[in-house]
Amino acid sequence: MHRFIENYRSEYFDVIVIGGGITGASVAYEAASRGLRVALLEKKDFSWATSAVTSKLIHGGLRYLANGEVRLVRESLRERRVLENIAPNFIYPMPMMMTHYTRPRKNNKHVAKVGMIIYDLLSYDKSFTWDPGKKIPSHKTISGEEVLRLEQSVRREGLTGASVFYDCLSIFPERLTLAFIKSAAARRASVANYARVEEFLIKDKNNVTGVVVRDLLDNKVHKIHGTVTINCAGPWADIILGLAQSRGSVCKTLRRSEGIHVITEKKMLSGKYVIGCMTQEGRHFFLIPWRAHTLIGTTDKAYIGDPDEYRVTKQSIMELIDEVNRSFGDGKFSYADVKHTYGGLRPLVEDQTCETYTASRRYEIFDNEKNGLNGLITVEGGKYTTSRNLAENCLRLVMAKLKRPVRESITDKIYLAGSEINKLDSFFSSFKKSYTDFSDATLDYLSRNYGTESYEVLRLARGDDILREVLNQDGEIMAQVAYAIRKEMAKTLCDIVTRRTGIGTLGHPGDEILAKVADIAAKELKWDKNKTEQEIANVKKILRLPD
């Protein structure tokens, strides 16, 4: 991939997509796969915000059944299967243990049983996977004694049993989003990170004909023209609309919900199950085994303010810790046990008065022509799991605006770039046999997170002893750093360690590792000493726990 904006020559596009999270990535891929000329613009790095702060689950949304959102749950379950198929190295079936207690009443195991049966019925096609190893079984109910035998940290008092069902774990959502962007680029989409939209181009008072974009890496400004512009800016969607408010009544303030997670090395799980707990107030949180750590989240709290100013606070972390201690384990989980934290904002579509936890995760695709801006579409809300189908629905409106035939959707029928793997087990076995000069940990990590692109990463490592160096217990190697810069459009140290690789996604990797990674990045990106030191300082600031 390359940043098209660096050599932009006034090409005209059918579709301009604003936002490089999973929604924008999916829309760009859907449009490009149908033969449209597409430009994707992201003001920072791809998947830097909401798409990077998930619970790493691809799920049907069991709790949405309680809200009567049967269509959303069915759509999510169908798309869960689609993602298993098209991104097999990223998405894995995982047993979920939802614990039941005498209180609150909504956590009654008999009520849950009804929900589980409906969940199974709505996922009737869960066995229609391309890889037989991806099939998902139906749920089962187990006793309290069985729960405690399987997961010893589950709280005993009031425990009545658990429902065990399957959803999917997404091992690296940032790289999965990148796979959608790579797939769009492979279909000739033009993509650019660090390209900030600053203005709409408007003709004849109300026809949006493109955008004014600033390349933040060289500060040059470009006018990019297109027939349809799609606002996929997530929590920033209303701010993007605000750029055009003088031309139409389109500036509606979004509601935003904060969700945070914490990561700990403390032994809390067996590693075989995701544990779902319900607080006395009726809210859910999950404890998720991830990279030999426990990932805990998420919260759901209204956020008022500038989304660019959002940061995880110690108060938010302590609120999550308190919820965990009231509902799980020995009650001794503390701030000192937190190794890393991350959080972000979700865009919601309800009125300001609605409580965020019960707010829908449905999406809306809005034609801004109704507000006086023809040629502009805004996407609001949604969840990671349903983003591909959201894009398919969005293209129906795009086709109506283009007023010409467009190919049928194929994005649910072909593998994402780098995920062209028929059977995972055979791929893993063959991969390990071909690279016996690397550790099993390295081969396992690369094959899962890079898929068929692993061969190129290891080619770099075999050609340079420095790039063979192992950086952490997961087996990550220095070649991933070079690959991120040369092939994946990484432009900052933060891009490298928190989105292209997992070097910083478990917290600060240590000064020595960070310095070594920065040294490789400096050589690749031609940073001087001051620039390198600033990049290191930026990463340390991002990875520092809040005081």
N, C-alpha and C positions, 0 to 999 in steps of 0.2 A: 504494500500500500504506500501511497505517497500523498502529501497534502496538495490537492489540485490548485489551491489558492495561490501557491507560490509561483505558479506558471499560468495563471488564469489569463485567457485570451478572448474574453467576451463571449464565451459559448452560451447558447440559449438552452434553458432546461424546461422540460415539461412540468417537473415537480421540484420544488425547493423545500427541504425539510429542516426545520429549526429545532435543534436538540439532539444530542448524541447519547441519550440513555436508551433503555431497552425499547421504549415506545418509538422514538425516532429511528433507531436502528432497524426495528421490525418494519416500519412504514417504508423506509428507504429500500430495504431488501425486497419487500413486496412489490413496490413500484418498479424497481430495476428488473426484477425477475419477469415482469410482464412486458419488457421491452421499452420502458419509458426512460427518458433522459433525466437523471436524478442528481441533485446536489444535496449533500448533508452537511450542515454547519453546526458546530458545537463551540460554545464560548470558552470552555475550559478543556478538560480531557474527556474522552469517551467514558461513560459510565462512572463519572466522578461523584455523582450526588445520590439521588434516591435509588438508582439501580445497584449501587454498591453497598447499600445498607440493609439488605434483606436478611431474613432468618435462614437463608440458604435452603429454602424449601420450595419445591414445585408441588402445589397441593390444590385440592378441590375446594378447600374452604369450608370444612365441616361446620364451623360455628355460624356460617351464613345461612345454613338451613333453619336455624332458630329464628332468623329474621324473615323467613319465607322466601328467600332468594333462590328458588329452585333452579331457575334458568342460569343464573350466575354459577352455581355449583356444577351444573351439568356442563356448561361451557368450559369451566376450569378443569374438570375431570377429563373431558375430551382432549383439551390442549395439553394436559399432563402426559397423556399417551403420545400425542404428536411430538412433544419435546423428547420423550424417551426415544422415539424413532429417529428423529433428525439430528439429535445431539447425544448419541449414546455414550460417549466418553465423559460427558458432563453430568448426566442425569441418572440416578440410581434409586431403585425401589428401597425403601427403608421402613422397618416396622416402627409404628408409633404406639406408645402405651399411654392411653388417656386414663389417668387414675380417677376413681370415684370414691366419694366420701358421704357420710351422712348429711353433711352440710357443705355448701348451700343446697337447697332443694333442687335447683336446676342441674346439679351434678349427680342426680339420682341415676343409678346404673340401669334401671328399667326404662327410664326416659331416654337415656343414651342408647339403649339397645334399639329402640325404634329409629333413632337417627342413623345408627350404623346400618340398619337394614336398608333404609332409603339411600344412604351413601353408596352401598354396594349396587343397588338397582340403578342408580344414576351413572355408575361407572361400568355398565354392562359390557362395554367394549374394551375393558382394561387388559384382556388377554390377546388383543389383536396387535401385538407388537412384532416388529420386523425381526428382532432378536428374541428367540424363545426365552433367553435368560432374563428378560425384562418383564415378564408376566407378573402381575400383581394378584395375590390371593385375596379371598374375602376375609372379613373380620372374624374375630372370635372374642369371647368373654372369659376372663380368668378370675379366679378367687383372690381374695386379699393375701392368703398364704402363698399363692403362686407368685403374686406381684413381689412380695418381700424376698422370695427365693431368687427371683431373677434380678431385682434391683434393690439392693439392701439399703440404699439411702432414702427410699420412699418413706414418707412419714406414716407411722403405724396407726396413730390415734384416729379413730373414725373411719379407717379404710374399709371399703366394702368390696373392692375388686378393681378391675380395669378392663377397658375395651382395647384390644390390640388390632390395629388395622394398618394398612400401608398407604403412604404417600411417597413422595420422592425427595431425595436430597440433591441439591445443586451444588457441586463441590467448589465452583469458582464462578459466581454470577458475573463478575466483571469480564472474565475471559469468554463467558458465554455470550454476553452482549457484544463483545469484540468479534465473535464468530459471525453474528448477524451482520455486522458492519463489513467484515471481510467478504461475506457472501454477496452483499450488495456491490462491493468494489469489484468482485469477480464478474459481476453482471454489468460492469462498466459504469457504475455509479461513481460520481466524483465526491470525495469526502475530505473534510478538513476539521481538525481540532484547533483550539485556540483561535477561532474565527468568530468574532462577536457581532451579532446583528445589532445595528444601531438605529436603523430607520427602515421604513417601508418605502418602496417606489410606488407612487400612486398616480395614475393617469386618469384624466377626465373626472376628477374629483373623488371617484369611488372605486376605481379598478386597480387592484393590487397587481403590479406587474413585476415584482421582485423585491430585493432587499439591498440595503447598503451595509457592507460588512467590513469590519476592521480586522486585519490580520495582526493579532496581538504579538506575534513574534518579530515582525519588522515594522509594525505600526502603519502599514500601507492600507488605504481604503479602496474598496472595490464595489462597483455596482454589478449585482448579479441579477439577471432577468430570467423570469420564468412565468409559465401560464398559471400554475396553482402553487401557492405557498401554504405549507402545513405547519402549524404551531404545535410542536410536541415538547414544549419546554417544561412540562411537569409542574412543580411548585412555582415556577417562574412564568407560567402561561399568561397570567393576568398582566404581568409586567411587560411582556412582549406585546400584548394587545394594547397596553398603554402607550406604546410608541406610535399608535395610529389613532388615539382617542380624539384628536382634533378633526379627524375625517369621518367619524361615525361614533355612535353610542355603544362602544364595544368593551369598555374597560370595567369588567366585573371582577371584584376582588375574590380570589379563591380562598377557601378554607384550607388550612394546612394542619396536619397532624404530625407531631414528633414521635418518632420511634427510635429507641436506643437498644443496644445489645452490649453485653460484657462477655469477656473471654477469660477463663481461669484455668490454671494448671491443677487446681485442687481436684482430687479424685472424688467425683460425685456420681458417675455413671459407670455401668459395665462396659459401655461402648457399643452395645448391641441394639439399643433402642433409643429413639427419641422419646423423652418423657413429657407429657402434657399435664400441666397442673391448673386447677381453677382456684382463684383466691376466694375468700369469703364474700367479696363484693361481686363475684361472678365473672371476673376477667381471667383470661387465659394467658399463660406464658409457657415457653418451652425450654427444656434443657436438651441440647443437641450435641452429640459427639462429633467433633470435627478436628481432624489433624492431631489426635491424641490430647486434645483439650476439650473443655466443655464450653459451649456457646449458649448464652442465656438471653432470652428476650421473647417478644419485644414489648415495649410499652406503647401506649397510645394516648397522647395528651395534646390538647389544642395548643397550637403555636401562633402567637400574634406578633407580627414584626416583619422586618426585611429578611427574606430567605437567605440573602448573601451574608447576613450577620449571624446566622445560626451556628451554635457550637454546643456540643454536649457539656452539660454542667455536672459538678459533683452532686448537686441536689438531685438531679435526675437519676444518677447512678445509685444514690442512697435510697431513693424511692423504689427502684427495682430490687435492690438488695433486701429491703424490708419486706417486699412482696414474697421474695424467695424464702426468707427466713420464717415467714408466717405460714408457709404452705409446703415446704419441702426440706428434707434433711434434718440436721441437728440444731438448726437455728443459729449456727455460728459462722455462717458465710459473712465475710467482712470486706471492707474496701481494700484492705491489705492483700486480699486474695485475688483482686482484679489485676490481670496482666495487661489487658488491652480493652478499649471500648470504642465503639463507633455508633453513629446515629445520623439521622437525616429526617427529611420532611416528606410527607406523602400529600399529594393533592387530593382533595375530596370534592364531591359535587353537590352535597346538600346545603341547605340554608344554614346560616351562622349559628342558629339556636340548637342544632342537633349535636348530641354528645358524640365525640369522635370515635369511641370504641365501637358503638353500634352503627356508625355510619357505613354506608354501602361501599364496596370496592368495585362497583360497576364503573364503566367509563361512558363518556358522552362524546360524540363526534358532532361538532357544531359548525354549521355553515354560516360564516360571518357576513354573507351577503344579506342576511336578514337584519343585520345592524348597519348596513350601508357600506360594506367592504366586499365587493365581488372579487373572487379569486383567492380568498383566504379561508382556511379551515383551521379550527382549533380543536385539539383533543384534550380532554380533561379526565382526571381520575384513572381508574384501572389498577390492575395488579400485574406483577411480572409474569405470572403463569399464562395470562390471557392475551399477552401483547401481540403474538403472531396473528391471532384471530381478529384482534382489534384492527390491525393493519389491513387485513383482508376486507373488513367492513369499511374501513376508511377509503379504500380504493374504489369502492362502489360509488361514493360521492365524487371522487376525483374523475372517474370515467364519465360521469354525467356532465362535469364541467368541461372536460376536454372535448366532448361531443365527437368522439371517434372511437372505433373499435380498439379494444385492448385485449391481450391474451388472457386466458383463464389463469387462475391462481395455481401455482405449483409448489408453494413453499411448505406445504404439509406432505409433499410426496418425494422430496429430495433431501439429501443430507446437507447440513451446514458445512461451510468451508472448514477443512481440517477434521471433520467428523465422519468421513466416508468409511465407515467400519461396519461390515455386515454382522460379524459376531465378535463381541468383545473378548471373550476368553481366548479365541483363536488368535486374535490380534495381539493380546498381551503375551501369549506364549511365544509367538513368532518373533515379536519384538525383543524379548529377553534373550532368545537364542542367537539373535543377530548382533547383540552388543554385550558380549560377556566381559568386556573390559570396563564396564560400568557397574556400579552397585545395583542391587535389586531395588533399593529405595529410590535411587535416581530414575531408573527405568520405569518404576511404577508411577512416580509422580509425573514424569514427562508424558508417558503414554496416556494418562488420564486427562491431564490439563492441556496438552498440545495435540493429542490425537495423531493424525497422520503427519502433522508438521513436526513431530518429534524427530524424525529422520534428519531434517535440516538443522535442528538445534544440536544434535549429536555430531553432525558433520562439522559444525563450527568447533565443537569441543575437541574432536579428534585432530583438528588442524592447528590447535594452539593449546599448549599445556596450561597457560594461565586460565583459559576458558573452561578447562576441565575441573577446576577447583570446586569442591563441594562446600556449600555455604550454610547448610543447616541440617537438622535431623531428618527432614523430609527428603533430603537428597538433591535439593535444588543446586544448580551449578551456574558458574559465571557465564557460560555460553548463553543462558537465557537473557542476560543483560544486553549482550551484543545483538541478539535476535530481536529484542524488544525495540531497539533503536533502528536497526537496519530494515526490519520487515513490518514492524507494528506501530510505527509513528509515535513512539514514546519520545517526549521532548524534555521532560524534567525528571529529576531523581525520584520525585513522588510518583510520577507515572509508572516508573520502573518497579519500585518496591511495593506499591500498594494496589496496582491494577494489572500490570503485565505479568508480574511474578507474585509469589506469596512471601517474599523476603520480609516485608514489613506488616503483613496482615495478621500476625499474632502479637504485634507490638514491636517495640524497639529491638532490632536484631543485634545490637551491640555496636559500639563505636568502631571496632576493627572491621567488621563486616561492612558497615555502612561506608567506611572510608575506601575499602577495596572496590565496592560497587561504584562509588562516585568516581574513582580513578578510571575505571573502564569507560564510564559514561562521559567523562571529561575528554578522553582521547577520541571517542566516537563523535561527540558533538562539538569538539573544539572549544571547550570551556577553558578560561584562564583560572588562576588560583583563586581570585576573588569570587568568581562565579561559582566555582566548585564549593567553596566554603559556604556561600549563601544557599546553595542547593541542599547541602547537608543540614544547615540550620533550619531550613524550611521543613524538612522531613522530621527532624527532632521535635519541632514545634507541633506538628500534626500528630505525632505519635505519643506526645507527652500526656499523661493522665491529668485531668483538670484538678486544680487545687481546691 
